[in-house]
């Protein structure tokens, strides 16, 4: 069994948004999760300010895609796939840093 260093408080919001299949709520929960992680870690060697800002920019980009996907010649499924990718990035980071996501 893994020894977790931290339990992500934003887990329940992320789980609820995923269960409701609400892409905007998933993006909002991802944003809260990365902010929480950044505040918890606050270590440049593990998660730099640049990486944090890049993660938030990726979320903002997908939020824009969600609102205007047809203007970008995308489908809603394309946006959902991109959001799934962002979720996987969070899961991988948390696994590597032993941060428990209760999903």
Secondary structure, DSSP 8 states (H G I E B T S, - for coil): ----SEE-TTHHHHHHHHHTT-HHHHHHHHHHHHHHHHHHH--TTTS-HHHHHHHHHHHHHHHHHHHHTTTTT--HHHHHHHHHHHHHHHHHHHHHTTEE---
